[in-house]
Amino acid sequence: MGYLITGLKDVTLLRVGDTLTTRTRTSAPAPAARASKRPSRCPATRGQADGLLRPVPIDSDDYPDLRDALEKLVLNDAALSWEPETSDALGFGFRCGFLGLLHMDIVKERLEREYDLELLATMPRWSST
């Protein structure tokens, strides 16, 4: 065990459990890692999420703060997924996927309390096509 300085600018490129090796000493993936494919970033786009929410900052200047807060939450909550979304009526927001309604409520409360954000929470829009 130890640590590694990678210089990565986007921490979402690595997942917990990724194996690092050298070019000369390769390693075969574990059977469980071979069987599972890495999911897309947002289960809301795959239709596999049990809970969906569209958090929109009440003050549009808080949009970058909300994005940063979601990025930080995803680091220690792998079940949370999100992607940017816009609406003519509400402006910029995010489509978020959760394990269920309790998980959705906990994440919403954490965004409001820990990151001091005022959010308007709506259901995400679905395209008719």
C-alpha positions in Angstrom: 0.0 0.0 0.0 1.1 3.5 -0.6 0.3 6.5 -2.8 1.1 7.5 -6.3 1.3 10.9 -7.9 -0.2 10.7 -11.3 -0.7 14.3 -12.4 -4.2 13.5 -13.6 -6.4 16.5 -13.9 -9.7 14.6 -13.8 -10.0 12.2 -10.8 -13.1 10.6 -12.4 -10.8 8.7 -14.8 -9.8 6.4 -12.0 -12.0 4.1 -9.9 -11.4 2.5 -6.5 -9.8 -0.8 -7.2 -8.0 0.1 -10.4 -4.7 -1.8 -10.8 -1.5 0.0 -11.8 1.4 -2.0 -13.3 4.6 -1.3 -15.2 5.0 -1.9 -18.9 7.4 -4.8 -18.3 5.3 -6.5 -15.5 1.7 -6.7 -16.6 -1.1 -8.1 -14.6 -4.3 -9.9 -15.8 -7.5 -8.3 -14.4 -9.2 -10.1 -11.6 -12.2 -12.3 -12.6 -14.7 -9.9 -11.0 -13.1 -6.9 -12.9 -13.2 -8.8 -16.1 -16.8 -9.7 -15.7 -18.0 -6.2 -14.9 -17.9 -3.4 -17.4 -17.4 0.1 -16.2 -20.8 1.9 -16.2 -21.5 5.1 -18.1 -21.2 8.2 -16.0 -24.9 8.7 -15.5 -27.4 5.8 -14.9 -30.2 8.4 -15.6 -29.2 8.2 -19.3 -29.3 4.4 -19.3 -32.7 4.2 -17.5 -31.2 2.1 -14.6 -31.5 4.7 -11.8 -34.1 4.1 -9.1 -34.2 7.8 -8.1 -33.9 10.8 -10.4 -33.5 14.5 -9.4 -32.7 17.7 -11.2 -31.0 20.1 -8.8 -31.0 23.7 -10.1 -29.3 26.5 -8.1 -31.8 29.2 -7.2 -29.0 31.8 -7.9 -27.6 31.1 -11.3 -24.2 32.3 -10.1 -24.0 29.2 -7.9 -23.9 26.8 -10.9 -20.1 26.3 -10.8 -20.3 25.8 -7.1 -23.0 23.1 -7.6 -20.9 21.4 -10.2 -17.8 21.4 -7.9 -19.9 20.1 -5.0 -21.3 17.2 -7.2 -17.7 16.3 -8.3 -16.6 16.2 -4.7 -19.6 14.1 -3.6 -19.0 11.5 -6.4 -15.5 10.9 -5.0 -16.8 9.3 -1.9 -20.3 8.2 -3.2 -19.8 5.9 -6.2 -23.6 5.4 -6.5 -24.2 9.0 -7.3 -24.0 10.0 -10.9 -24.8 13.2 -12.7 -24.6 15.0 -16.0 -25.3 18.7 -17.0 -28.7 19.6 -18.3 -30.4 22.8 -19.4 -34.0 23.9 -19.4 -35.6 26.9 -21.1 -37.6 27.6 -17.9 -35.1 26.8 -15.2 -31.7 27.4 -16.9 -28.7 25.3 -16.1 -28.8 22.3 -13.8 -27.9 18.7 -13.5 -29.6 15.3 -14.1 -28.7 13.1 -11.1 -29.2 9.4 -10.6 -29.4 7.7 -7.2 -29.9 4.3 -5.7 -33.3 5.3 -4.4 -35.4 8.0 -2.8 -33.5 8.0 0.6 -30.2 8.3 -1.2 -31.6 11.2 -3.2 -32.8 13.0 -0.1 -29.4 12.5 1.7 -27.5 13.9 -1.3 -29.8 16.9 -1.6 -29.4 17.6 2.1 -25.6 17.3 1.9 -25.5 19.7 -1.0 -27.5 22.2 0.9 -25.8 21.9 4.3 -22.1 21.1 3.5 -21.8 23.3 0.4 -24.2 26.0 1.5 -26.3 25.8 -1.7 -29.9 26.8 -2.2 -31.4 24.4 -4.6 -34.7 24.0 -6.5 -35.2 20.2 -7.0 -37.4 19.1 -9.8 -37.8 15.9 -11.8 -35.6 15.7 -14.9 -37.2 16.3 -18.3 -37.6 13.4 -20.7 -37.4 13.8 -24.5 -40.5 12.6 -26.3 -38.5 11.0 -29.1 
